[in-house]
Amino acid sequence: MYLTADKQPTEKLQTLIQEYFTGTNHTACCQFIDAIQHSSEIWEISISLLDCSLPFSARFFGAMLLHTTLNSASVPPTEKFFMIRERLLTSIVELRDSKSEGAGKISMLLKQLLKALVHLLFRTADSWDFPVSFVISHLKDSEFKVTQLPVDSAATDANNFVVCFLSILVEEFNSANLSFHARQQIKHLILKEEPLVFQIFQELMASKTNEAILASVFRCCSLWLTILSATTSATDCLNFARALYGPINRSELLFSAGLDCLINLFEEGDFGLSSGRDTTQLLDFHIQKLAGLQPLVMQLVEAHSSAVHRGFCWEEFAQNELMSKTALLLLTLTEKQMGNLWKRVLQAGEPHSAIHTLFDMFLFPLSLAGNYPLEESVSDLGVQIWFNVVDALPPICEVTQLNQSTLFIEDLQCRFLNAAFSKCRFTPDLEAFFYHWQSEQREQWYRLRSELADTFLAAYAHQQSLPFFVQLQARLRNLVDRYVMEEAFSDWQELEAIIFVFNSISDQVVHEVAHENHSTCQLASVVLSAAIRLAAYMNGGRSIFEGSTMVGLLLCSGTLVTLFRNIIPLLEPNKSLLLENDLVGFFLKCLVAASQTKGHKDVANRMASSSLKTIQSFIQELPLTLTQSERIISTLGVISAGPFPLSVNLEAQLWKCVGLLLPFCGSSISLSSLIHLRLEETKVNLECRENEQADPSSSHLSRSTKASVVTLLQPFVELFRGVSKTLNRMDDYTCDDAVDPPLPIIERAQIRESISRLLLQLVTYLTQSLTDKIGYFDPESIEMITELLKLGFSACFSSIMENPSSLHCHDSLLERTVELTSRLLNYTSDQLLPHSLELSWLVIDTLLRDPLLESRFSVGLHLLGTVLQHIDTAFTRLVVSVLDNSDPMLDFGPGLCLEHPFPPILMGLRAQDITDQVEACATFIHHVLDWQRKNKESTVEYVCKSCLLNTYESFVGDSTALFWRLSFTATFAGLCLPEWNTVDCCIHLCQRLLARLNDDNHHDVLPKVITPDFLFEIHAGLLLVLAKGALPRRLVNKYSDLYASLRIFFPDKQFALLRTLLRCTDHPSDWSTFVSRTPHHQSVTMAVQNAVLRANLSERNCFARGVTRSAAPLNTVKSAISSFTMACSTPGQ
């Protein structure tokens, strides 16, 4: 069809190839390629198309076709293998000597031919002994003595072809889709000839070949280093390193390629540097040679500085790739050899030796001119380099006697810290930073700054860095003095950067002050004094947040506010400083300034966030006076009603402040007004949404106030969070002259009652809004409602006896909450929303745990029944949709009656789509199983003598064990799924259910649940899972635990059932009749027996015995499962 009688391509084939390259008749070409790849003539077609007499397009197509076919795991017949290999090698050699084609076409065709040859090697590895030397001998027509070849074009082409082959061999090996066994076999073949390959590399590097080929050698060597076997001797490594460093300085092309090679050398091959051998000579050689690269690096630094001065960006700088590679090389070296390098520093006698030069080079990525990442993009690598340097820094006790080394380390620390300090400063041109930089660039800069903060903290832990921080505290004090005297903030960048540095080390400073470290106490005293003085000055009568430096001072103030939040423990012994210097007033002034800023919203939001977080910390850690609290409330009210809307994050933090203050200022008119206004706004928004759904024509009227349920409830969630935190910490508050006393117990009860009334109003609004016509209660909204009730209940209900006057309010709240929960369940009846179940359990648990009121307990049990019915309906609907399938495995015969537990095979077909819902059901049932009354004194008639299950079954009069069977349906839904979380959760639940069934209190339920159908379905489902094989160890462990729990019940019956399912016996039994009683049982049994065909009879018997023997250790069960899964997945059994 495609070849003539003498094995030449037909005219039709050549026409189709021509159309393929011209792009005409695309559909026909695709059909042609698909047909030809499945043709029995594929190998003959490929061979014929490689004839050098054919045009370039035909030869290229033949090489591509052969490569694609071999890459798809096709293996040529043995008789064709030698023909294909010979034709490929001949075509490559002919191509090397060809002068008729252009260099570009030769390069394209050569790569395709070599790819085909390499994949031929991968698919026929058993037919090759020394593939590398075999191919190279054909390419060079000699014993690959590179140095003996004449320096002419033919030799150059030969060298180029050899390097190209070696590169493609490794590239394709790294990317090919090979089995583990094949990959190991091929790697062994390749590495057998590793000495030969690196001998070729050394000879090519030492020869006078042209730079292009030499750069290709470097790149090829870089690839080979990724699969290095690390068996080369240190002497051979040294010889190779000499050959590598020799030509690297010749040009930028060689320098770039050489850097790639060195990076892989240290990253992948490591060339013996970490192999445990004596590599002192090799490491010292690398240090000497790398230090010799410093002049090149300095030239790059100077060129970059000049480019930045001329206004170039990083992408416009011609040598940016070289600088990035140099920084990456230094980073790789510090990651692999930092400990050994520090030893060299301690041993170095001369102050300006190669090792010192190398350490100087470590600083270059952080010393570049310009702003990261706009004008340079290696500072992030510089930070990582310094982390590695500091992490391996020797303890001071090891260098105390080495004065020269001590001075070098201190100097190195200070130079790095100064470089890092320069990089953490904001650019003077804030207009460009906030309006011309891309948002991604700003985020990169902020991320770098965060990493720099970590480096300051890491460096502060070492005594050698103390001089830098002492110098920095003096600069801070001088700057504050100058600002106070001159009333000018011209150098705000330095001031902000200094405060930022002390912010970075604040945790360590607080820790050391607590342990009375003398030098740190002095440092902390000076910094604290300067910070308080600066805050007092900024809080003076004249507004500083205006003029040309307004944005800079916003940034500076935000950093200062954060510093106060981080050093609160240092303020505790000096609470009088809070009042004397009015720090709270400073925070409020910053907050107001940020909220009133029209432009630079990013800066304003950052400062407002810092101010609110600091105010929260002060309220919690340093209880304030009523006067201060009223000032805070007043300011929060002004901001909340301000002309500029707050971001979601800022509004959440504002209302958390309100919640923290509420227990102290519950009678405050301002606070009550603030909460009332927000409540009314929420009500209006909910009514607007309801009206909009009822009358779409009026939707334009509510558009301005329209907000999602999540947005509406978020402030109250944070308010309740704050109230809960304050109520939980009240016992820790202490009285002094400056702080009001804590509220007494009776006032707490009043607070809880007021919170209950607030929550009742919210629940009432939500319940009224939740009608069949409204469709905006999405999963996120239900999640927010759950969070609202969780935090609200925490603030409302106390573990101690409730105030009798609040019982009525609590009853009303719970009644409304039950109504809301029931409506949400009905609203989402078509699916199991995880947060609906979470919300339901929260309400049920609250109703059941109160020992005083029998009415609440009964309502809780009713709601539990509603939720179980909801779960039942959802699972039944799921199974009904599955049964529409015509699969014979699902044929239960005529008169089908669905009963729980539904088979795992049924559940597994659709449970993959609802894994989160299955997990939520399992979690809900876990809660029911785990529930216990915390207070044993109860007047409730339905006392939980053993567990909630007995109480519920007694309450509803269930004699069919519906809850148990429904619970096993939930477990079956997840037993056979590939999602780890779902499987883990469901197996754990199944174990819990089986363990509870084994209790004395549930023996009457046992025969209703552990039926023959139950055992058949669960064992058949598990066998179908295990027969797929390739189970990870943790899943094997989980299934082992499940079998260990299951074998408690009727182990002999289960053993007989497994033997029947696995066809281990020819004798008829009760199970033989059972597994064939319906079409469903027959088809499931047949599916199991087909799935385990690869396991022999002995392996199946061992598995059945191992997982059902009641006395077998758990390790025996694991071994039985592992052996069985391996046997089922191994071919040829």
N, C-alpha and C positions, 0 to 999 in steps of 0.2 A: 504493500500500500504506500509506503514511504520510501522504499529502497528499490533500486533496479536489480536485475538478476546478478550483476557483478558488484553488488553491495554499494552502489553509489546513490546519493540522494536524488529522488525523482524531482521533476520540474514542479510538481505540486508542492512538495516539501520546501523547495527553495522559494517558491512564491509566498507560501505561508510565513516563512522566516522573514522575508522582505517586508510583508505586511505587518509583522510583529514589531519590527524596528521603526517602520514609518508611522505606526499608530493607527493605520486605517483598518476598518472592519474589526473593531475591538472584540466584539462578541465571538466572532468566528475564531479569532486567535486564542481566546481563553478556552474555548471548547477544544481547539487543536492541541494546546499544551496539556490539558487534562487527559485527552485521549492518548496522546503520545507517551505520557508518563505511565499509563496503565497498559501500554502495548507490550506484547511479548517480544517485539523487536527493539525495545528500548536500548539495550546494550549495543546491538549492531548499529542502530541509528547514531548513537553517541560516538562510536568509534569512527564511523564513516564521515561524520561532520568535522572531525579533527584533522582531516587531510589538509596539509599545508597548501595544496593547489586550489583549495576553495577560497572564496572571498572572505574577508575579515568577519562580516556579519554571520556567516554560516559557522565559522570556527568558534566565534564567541558564543553563539547560541548552543553549539554542541557542548562546549565546556560548562556553560551555565546549566544546561539540561542534566549533564552528568553529575555536577555538584549538587543540584537540587534533589535528584533521585537518590544519591548516596546519603544525603543529609536526612532523608525521610526514612532512614533505617533499612533501605533496600540493600540486599547483599548480592553481588553478581555471582553467577555460577563459577565453579573453580576453573572450568576451561576458558571462561571469558576473562577471568581476573588477570592472567598474564598478558593477554592481548590488550586489555584496557591500560594496564600499567605501562606496557611498552609503548603504546601509542601516545600516552600522556607525556612520557619522558622524551620521546622523539619530537613531539610537537614543541615542547619547551626548549629543547636544544636547538631545533630549527628556528624557533622564534628568536633565540639569542643571537644567532648569526644572520638574521634577516635584516635587510637594508631597505626593503620595499615599503614598509609601513612606517608611519610617523611614531615618534617616541610615545605620544599619548596613547595611541591605539595599542602599541606593544605592551605598555604598562597595564592597560585594562585587561587585555587578553591573558597576559602572564599571571595576573592575580586570580583570574577565573580558573586557569589550568592548574595552578598550584593548589587552590582550594579543592578542586576535584581530586587531585592526587592525595592531598592530606586526608580527605574523607574516605577515599579508597583505603588508605592505611587504617583508619579508625574501624572500618567495617570488616577488614580482613587482617586483623592484627596477628592472627596465628600464622599467617603466611610470610611474615617478615622477621628477620633476625636482627639486623642492624639497619633500620630504615634510614636514619640520618646520613650515615656514611654512604649507603647505597645510592641515595638520591644525589648527594653532593658529588660523588665520583662521576655520575653521569653529567652533572652540570658543568664540571670543570675539566673533564677528560684527563684527570691526573689524580694523584694521591693528595689532593687538597693542600699542597705546600704553597701557601699564598705568597710568601716572600720570594719564591723562585720564579713567579710569573713575571713576564715583562710588563712594563708600565705602558700599555697601549690600550686602545679602545676595547679590544676583545677581552683582555684581562679585566678591565673595569666592568664590562658587562657581565662577565662570569662572576666576579665578586658581588655585583649587585643582585644577580639571580640567586646566589647562595644566601645572601642576607634576606632577600625577600622570602625565600622558602622557609628559613628558620623563623622569621617573624610570623608568617601565616600559620605555621605549624602550631605555635603557642597560642596565637589568637583564636584559632578554630578549636583548639583543645579546651580553652577556657570557656568558650561559648557553646560548644556542641552539646546536643541533647543525648548524653550517654548514660548507660546504666552504671551503677557503682562498680560492678565487676569489670566492665569494659574500660572504664576510666582508670581504674587501678592498673589494669594490664597494659594499657597504652602508656601511662605515666612511667611504669617500670621500663618499657621499651625505650622511651625517650631518655630517661635518666641514666640508662646504661652508657649512653654516649655523651654524657655531660662533659667529661674531661676533653673530648675531642672538640665539642662545640666551643668551650671557653679557650681552647688553644687557638681555634680559628679567630675568635674575637681578639685575642692578644696579638696575633700576627697581623690582622687587619689594622688594629690601632697603631702598631709600630711601623707599618708600611707607609709609603709616601702616596697613599691613595688620595683622591680628591675629597673635599670637605663634605659634599653631598652624600657620598657613600659612607664616609666616616660618621656623619650624623645618623645615617640609617643603621650603622653598626651599633652606635650608642642606644638607639631606640630599640633595636632588636635585643641587645643585651639586657635592657631594662625589662623587656617582656620575659626573658628567660629567668631572670632573677625571681620572678613570681612563683616559679615552680622548682626553685633550687632545692636540692636534696640535703644540703648542709653537711655533706660528707667530704667536701674538698678540704685538703690540709691547709693549715695556716700559711705554709710557705707558698702554696699555689695561689691562695687568696692574695698574698702580698704581691706576687708577680702580676696578677691580674690588675690589682689596684694601681701599680706603677704604670701599667699600660693605659689604664683609664685616665689617670690624672695628667699624663703626658701631653696630649693634644687639646685638653679642655680649654686652655687659655687662648687658643688661636683665633677664635672668632665668636660672635654672639650665637651663631647657629650651633657651633659645637658646645658652647657653654650651656645653652638651653637643653640640648639633647643629653649632655653629660649630667646635668642636674637631675633629669628624669631617671637616669641610670643610678645615680648615687642615692636618690630617694628610695628607689626600690631595693637597692643594695642594703640600706639600713632598715627599711620597713619589712621587707619580705625575706630575702636571703640572709641578711645580717652577716654573711660571710665569716662565720665562726666567731663573731664578737660576743655572742651570747650562748655559745654551744658548750661552755664549760671547759674548753681547752685553754692552754696558756696562750693568750692572745695579746699580751702586752706590746709586743713589737708591732703587731698589725694595728692596734688602736693608736699607738703613738705615731705611726706612719700617717694614719688618717688625720690625726690632729694637726700634724705638721703641714700636710697638703691643704687641708681646709683653711688653716690660718693663712696659707699662701694665697687664698682667693680674696683676702680682705681688700687689696687694691681695686680689684674688679667691683666688689660690693660698694666701696666708697665712691667709685666713679658713677655707679648707678644712683647712689644717694644724692650726689651732687647734681646729676642730670635731672633727677626728679625734683629737687629743690628749685632748680632753674625753671623747670616746666610749670611748677606751681606759681612761681613768681610771675610768669608770663600769662597766668590765668587758665592753664590747661586743667582739664578734669582727668580722673584716673584712667578712663577709657581712652582718652586722647594721648596718653603718655605711651610712647612707642615701646619702652622696655618694661611695661607693667607686668607682663608674663614672666620675665626673668626675675623680677623682684619677688613675685609671688612664689615662684619655684624655690628661690633662695631661702625665703622665710619658711617654706614647707620643709626643706632639707634640714634646716636648723631645728625645727620642731620635731622632726622624726628622730634626729640625733639625741635630743634631750629626752624623748620618750623612751629610747632604748638604752642609752648609755650614761644617764646622768650621774648615777652613783660612781661609776668608774671615772668620769670626768672630774668630779669633786676630789677624788683621791689624787688625781694628777695635780690639781691646784695645790693641795696640801703638801705634795712632794716636790713641787717646782721650787728650784733654788733662785732662779733669776726672776726679777719682777716683771720683765717684759718678754717672757718666753711665749712659745706658740700657744700654750693652753690659755694664757691670759688674753692673747689676741682672739682666740676662739670665743672666750666668754664676752669679750667686747662686741664681737659680732652678734651674740645673742640679743643685744640691746637694739640692733639696728631697726627691726620692724616697728618698735615703739618710738623711734627717734626721727621718723620721717616728718617732713614739713607738710602742712596742710591739714584739712579736716577729714576725718573718717566718716563715711565711706566715699565722700564726694571727690576728694583729691588724693586719697591713698586708701588702699583696701587690704592692708596687711597687719594693722594694729591688733585685730582679733587673734591672729596667729602669734603676735608678740606677747599677748596676755597669756596664751596657753604655754608658750615657751617659758615665761617667767614662773608660772605655776609649777612647771616641772623642775625648774631650777631651785625654787624656794622649798618645794616638797622634799627634795633630796639634800637640802642644806645640812651639813654636819652639825651636831650639837656643839655649843660653845665650849664645852669641856674638852672636846677633841682638838681644838685649835688654840687654846690659851697659851700654849708654849711656842706657837708658831706666829711670831709677831707680824712677819711680812704677809702671811696668808690672812691673818685677822684684818689687817689694814685693807687688803685687797677685797675681802668679803664686805666689809663695811662700806668701802667706796663703791663697790658694785651695787649694793643695796640702795644706797643714796642716789646713784645715777639712775637706776631703774625707777625708783619712786618719784624722782623729779620728772622723768619722762612720762610716767603714768599720770602724774599730777597735771602736766601740760595737756595730755589727751583728754582728761575729764573736764576741762574747762569748756564752757559754752563759747561758741563763736561770737565775736563782737557784733557781727552783722546778723542780729536776730530776725530782721525783716526777711532776709534771704532764707534763713533757717526755717522759719515757719510758713513762708509763702512761696518760696521758689524750690526748696528741696521737695522731693517726692516723699509721700508718707512712709514708704518702705525704707527710704534712706534715713529718715528721722528715727524710725523704729530700730534700725540697725545701730544708730549712734547711741540710743538709750540702752540697747542691749549690751553694747561695748562698755558703756559707763557702769552698768550693773556688774559686769565681769571685772572691771577695774576695782570696784568696791570690794569684791572678794579678794583681789590680790592685795589690797591695802590691809585687809584683816589677816590674811595669811602671813604677810611680811611683819606685821606688828607682833606676832607671836615669837619672833626671833629678836634677841637682844641687840644684834648688830644693826637693826633698823631704828633703834630708839633715837639716835641723833636727828634723824629726819623729822620725826614727830615732835621732838622738842623744839627744833627750828620752826616747825609749822605753827606751834602754839604761840611762839613769839611773834610770828607774822600776823596771826589772828589778833593778838592783843594790840599790836601797833596799828593795824588797820582800823580796829574799833576806836582806838584813841583818836586817830586822825579823823574818822567820820564824825565822832561826837564833837571834836573841836572845830572842824571846818564845815560841818553840816553838808557834806558833799559825798556822793556815792559814785565817783567817776570810775573806780576800778572794782565794780561789783562782781566781775567774773572771778577775780582771784578770791574775793571774800566768799562767794558762793562755793567755789571749789574747795576752799579750806574747810568750810562747814561740812561739805559733802564727805570729805576724807574722815573727819571725826565722827560723822554719822556712820561711816563704814565700819569703824573699829569700836563703836559704842558698846556693843554687847560684851566684847572682851574687856573693855575698860571697866564697865560695871562689875563684871565678875572679879577682876583683880582688885578693885576698890573694896569689894566685900571681903576679900581675903587680905586686906591691909598691905598691899604691895606699895612700898613707899614711893617709888618713882612714878607709878601710875596715879597714885593719890595726888601728887603734886601736879601732874599733867591734867587730871580731871578738875582740880580746883581752879586752875588758870582758865581752862576752856569753859567751865560752867560760869565763872565770873564774867568772862568776856561775852558769852552768849546772853546772859541776863541783862548785862549793861546795854548790849546792842538792841535787845527786844524792848527795853525800857525807852531807849532813844527813839526807836521806830514807832512806839506807841505814844509819843509826845503829841503836843497840840497840833503841830504842823503836819499836814498830810504829805507823806513821801511817795504815795502811789500816783504820781502825776508827772508830766514832763517827759523828756527824752529818755530818761532812765526808768520809766514806769515798769516796762516789761521785765527788765533785768532785776528790779527790786521785787517784783512779784515772784520771780524764780528764787531769788535769794531768801525771801521771807518764807516761802514754802519749804525750802531746805532747812531753815532755822527752826520752823515749827516741828518738822519731823525729828530734828535733833532733840528737842525737849521731850517728845514722846518716847524716844529711845532711852533717855537718861532719867526717867521718872524715879527710879530707885535712888539716884543721887539727890533728888529734891526732897525725899521723905524726911531726912533728918533736919531739913531747913524749911519747914512748911511756911514759916513766916515770910520767906522770900516770895511766895505766891502773892501775898497781899501787898507787901511793900513795893513790889515792882509790877503788880497787876498783870501777871502773865496771861491770865484768862482774858483780860481786856485786849491784850496784844493778839491773841488767837481770834477773838471776835472781830477785831479791826481787820485782820487779814481775810477773814471769811467774808465780811461785808465788801471789802475792796474787790475780792475775786468775783463776787456775785454781781457787782455793778459794772464790771469791765465789759465794754461792748465788743472790742476786738480781742484777738489772741485768746480765744476761748479754750484752746488746749492748755495754755499756761494757767489761765484762771481756774479751770476745772481741776488741774493738778494741785494748785494751792488750796482751793476750797476743800478738796478731798483730804489733804494733809491736815488742814485745820480741824475738820470735823472728826477725823480719827484721833487727833491729839486731845480734843475736848472729851471724846468718849473715854480715852485712857485716863485722863485726869478725874473724870467723874467716878470711874471704877477704882482707881488706885489711890487718889487723894481726895476724899470727900470734901465737897465745897460748902461754902456758907449759903444760906438762903438768898442773900443778896446776889452772890455770884450766879446762883441757879436762876434767879429771876432775870438777870441780865442775859444769860444764855437763852432762856425761853423767849424773851422779847426779841432778841436778834434772830432766832430761828423763825419766829413768826413773820418778821419783816422780810426775810429772805424767801420764805415760802410763798408770801403774797407779792413778791417783787415783780417787776415788769418783764424780766427775762426768765423763761421756763428753765427749770433745773434738769440736768441729765438724770437718767434712771438711777445711775450709781450714786449721784450726789443726793437725790431725794431719799434713797434708801438709807444712806448714812445719816441724813438729817433726822429721819424718824426714829432711827435707832437711838440717837441722842435724846429725843423726846421720851422714848421708853425708859432709858436709863434714869432720867430725871423724875419720871412720873411718881415713883414711890416716895420721893422726897417732897414733891410739890403737887400732890394730888389735889389740894384745895386752891391751887393757883388759878385765878380767873383767866389769865393769858393762856395758860396751858390748856385749860378746858375749852376756851374759845378756838384755839388752834386745832384741837382734835375734832371739835364739833364742825368746824368749817370743812375739814377734810372728809368727815363722814357724810355731810350733806352733798359735797361734790361727788362722792362715790355713788350716792343714791341717785343723783341727777343723771350721771353717766349711765347707770344701769337702766333707768327709766327711758332715757333717750334711745338706747339700743332696743328696748322693748317696743317703743313707739315706732322706731324705724322698721322693725320686722313686721309690725302690724300694718303700718302705712308707709310703703316705700316712697311715696311722693313727698313725704316730709323729711326724708333722709338728709336733705341739704341743710335743714335747720340745726341738726345736732352734729354736723361734721366737725366743727371747731372743738367741741368738747368730747368727741368720740375717743374712747380709749379702750384697750383690751382689758379683759378681766385680770390678766397678770399684772398690768400696769396699775390698775385700780387697787389691787390687794397688796402689792409689794410694800407700800408704806406701813400698813397695819401689821404685816408679817414682821417687819423690822422693829416696830413699836413693841410688839409682844416679846420679841427676842430680847430687846433691851430691858423690859420689865422683869422678865425671868432672870436675867443675869443679876440685876440689882437685888431682887428678892433672895436669890441664892447666896449673895455675898453680904447680906445685912449683918449677919452674926460676926463678920470679920471687921466691921467698922468700929473704930475706937473714938472716944470722946476727947476733945481737948478744947482749948480756948478759942481756936480759930475755926473749928468744925462743929456743925450741929450734931446733937446726939442721934443715934439710930432710932428708927421708928419702933414703937412697942408692938407686941403681937397683935393687939386689937386693931391697930391701924393697918397692919398688913391684911387683916381680914377685910377691912373696908376697901383697901386697894384691890384685893382680889374680887370683891363684889362689883366695884366699878368697872374692872376689866371684863367681868362676866357680862355686865350690861352692854358694854361696847361690843363685845363679840356677839351677843344676842342680836343686836341691831344689824350687824353685818350679815349674820346667817339668815336673818329675816329677809333682808334685801335680796340676797342670793336666791333664797327659796322662792320668793315672789317672781324673780326674773327667769327662773328655770321652767319654762313652759315648752310645750311641743313645737311652738312656732319659732323658737330661738335656736340658732345653730352656731353660737360662738363659744360654747363650752367645749373647747378642744382639749386634747390630753394635757397641754401645757397649763390650761386654766384649772383643770382638775388637780394637777400637781400643786399648783399654787394654793388652791383651797385646802388641800391636805396639809400643806406646810402651815397655812394660817391656823387651822384647827389644832395642829400638833403643838405649836408654840402658844396658842391661846389657851388651850387646856392646861398646859404646863404652868401658865401664869394664874389661871383661875382656880384650879383644884389643888388643895394642899394635902399632904400626907397626914397631917394632924386633923383633929376633929373640926369640921366646918362650923362657921358661925351660923347658928340656927336661922338668923334673919336672911342669910344668903341662900338657904336651901331652895326657897321658892324660885329665886332667879336662876339657880343652877338647873332646877327641874325644867324650867322654861327653855333654857339654853339647850339642854339635852333633847328635849322634845322637838325643837326646831331643827337641831342637827340631824336627828333621826329622819325627819321629814326630808331634809335636803339630801341626805345620803340615799334614801329610797328613791327620790326623784332622779338623782344622778345615775343610779343603777338602772332605772327604767329608761332613762335617756340614752344610755350606752348599752342597751340590752342586746344589740346585735353583735357586740364584741366585748372581750374581757380586757378592759383598760386597766393596766397595772395599778395606776394611782387610785382608781375607784376602789379596788380591793384593799389597798393600803389605808385609804380613808375609812372604809367600812370597819376594818379591824381596830383602828384608833377609836372609833365611836363605841364599838362593841366592848372593847377592853375597859373604856371609861365607865360604861354602864355596869359592867359585871363586877368591877373591883370594889365598888362602894358597899360595905357590909351593912349600912344603916337602912337602906330603902329597898324593900322587896320589889316595888314597882319598877325601879330601874333595872333590876336583875331580869325580870320577865321581859321587859322591852329589849334588853340585850340579846336574850335568847331568840326572841322573835326576829330581830334583825339578822342574827346569825343564820336562821332558817331562810330568810330572804336572799342572803348572799349565796348560800349553798344552792338554792333553787336557780339563781342567776348563773352560777357555774355549770349546773346541770344542763340548763337550757343552751348555753353556749357550746358545750361539748357535744350535746346531742345534735345541734344544728351542724356542727363541723362533720360529725360522722355521717349524717344524712347526705351531705354534699359529696362525701367520699363514696358512698354506696351507689351513687349515680354512675360510677365507673363500671364498665362491663368486665373488669378483671375477674377471672374465675376464683381467685383467692378470696374475693369479697362476697362470694355467693353463699349466703347462709341458708339457702333453701326457701321454700314457700312458707308464708305465715311468719315472716321475720318479726321478732319482738326484741327491740334494743334494750338491753339491761347492762348496768354497770357491773364490773369494770369493762369498758370497751377494749377490744384486743389491741395490743401494741401495733400490729400491722395496720389496722384501721387508723389509729391515731397518728402514726408516723408519716402517713402519706401527705397530711396537710399541716401537721404540727410545726414543720419547718417554717411555715409562714407566720406563726404566732409564738415564736420561742419566748419572747418577753412576757406574753400573757400566760404561757405555761409556767414560767418561773414565778410569776406573781401568784398564781393559784397554789403552787407548791409552798411558797412562803406563807400564804394565808393559812393553809392547813397546818404548817409547822407551828404557827402562832396558837392555833386551837389545841394542838397536842401539848404545847409547852405551858399553856396557861395554868396558873395556880393563884389561889386567893392569898394575898399577902397577909391579911388579917384573919386569924382563925375564929375570932369571936363574931358570930353571925347569927342573926335572927331569921335569915332567909330560909324558906322551906326547902328550896332546891339547893341544898348544901353539896358542894363538890367533895364527895368522900374520897374519890380516887382521881378523877379527872373531869374535864369539862364535857367530854364525849358522853359519859354515862348520864350526866346531868341533862344534856341536850336531848338524848334519846328518851330519857324518862319524861322530859317536858313535852315532847311532841308525840310520844307514844309510838315510836318507830320500832317495829319488830323485825324489819327486813335488813337492818344494818346498812341503810342507804348511804350514810356518811362514809362508812368504811369503803364501800364499793366505789363511791364517787371519788374518794381520795386515791384509790388505786388507778382509776381512769386518768387522773392528773399525773400520776407517776409514769404510767404507760406512755403518755404523750411525749415524754422526754427521754425515755430509756434508750431509744434507737436513733437519736439525732446526733449529728456531728458536732454541734455546738457544745463546747466544754462546760460552760456555766450551766446550761440547761441539763445536761446529763448529770453533772455533779449534784445539782440541787434535787433532781428527781430520784436519783439512786439513794441519796441520803434520806429523803422522805420515805421511800419504800422501806428502807431499813428501820426507820422509826416506827412505821405502821406495823411491820412484822414483829418488832420487839414488843410493842404494846399489845398486839394480839396474843402474844405468849404470856401476858400477865394473867394471874388468876382471875382478875375482875372481868376478863373478856373471853373466857372459854366458851360462853354461850354464843358468842358472835362468830367464833372460829369456823364452824361448819357452814355458815352462811356466806363466808368470804373465800376461804381456801377450798374451792370446789375443783373437780377434775378439769372443768373448762378454764379456770384460773391458772392452774398448773400448766395445762397445755399451751395456752396463749403466751404466758410469760416465758416458758422455756423455748417455744418456737421462735418468738421474737428475739430472744437473746442469742439463739443459735444462728439466726440469719445475720445478726450484727457481727458475731465473732468469726463467722465463716468468711467475711470480707478480708480479714487479716490486717496486718500493718497497724495494730493498735498501739498507741503510745503507752509507756509504762504506767503513767498515772491513771489511764483508763483501765488498764489491766488490774491495777490495785483496787479501783472502785468496783469493777464487776466482781472481783474476788470477795470484797466485803459483802456485796449483795448476795452472792451464792452462799456465803457463810451464814447470812441471816435467813435465807430461804430454806436451807437444808434442815432447819430445826423442825419443820413440819413434814411428817410422813417421809422420811428419807428413802425408805425402801420403795414406796410408790414412785417417788421422783426418779430414782435410779432406773426402775423398770420403764417409766415413761421415756427417759432419755435414750435408753437402749432401743426402744421401739422407733423413736424419731430418727435415730442415727443408723437404723437398720443393722443393729449389732446382734440380733437374734432371729432365728428362723422359726422359733416355737410360737404358736399363737398364744395370746394373753388377753386380759380384759382391755388393755390399752390398744391392742391390735384392732379390736372392734371399734373402740372409741375414736381412733384417729381416722376412721373411714366412714363415720356415721353420717356426715353431711358433705356436700360438695366443697364447702369451705375447709373443713378439716382435711379432706383428701388433697386439695390443692396446696394447702399450707405444708402438709407433711411432704408432699412431692417436692416443693420448693426447698425445704430444709435438706432433704436427701440429695438433691442435685447440687446444693451449695457446698456440701461436705464431701463430695466425691473424691477430692484430692487427698483427703486423710484416709489412711488405711484402717482396717478393722481394729487393729491393736490400738492405734492412736485414738480412735473414737471411744473404745472401751475404757482406756485410761482416763479420758476426759470425763466420761459419765461417772466413773467411780470416784475420781478426784474431787468433783464439785458437789457430790451428794453424801459422801461419808461424813457422818456427824462427828467423828473423833479426829478427822484429819486436820493437821495444823494449817493455818492460813497460808503459809509459804507453799504448802502442797497444792492448795487451790490455785494460787498464782501460777505455779509451775505448770499445772494441768491446762490452764487457760492459755498461757503463752505457747506451750507446745502445740496445742490444738489449733490456735490461730495461725501459727507458722506452717503447720502441716496443710491447712486448708488453702493457704496462699502460695505454696511452693509448687511449681510445675513438675510434672513427671512423677508424681506419687502414685 
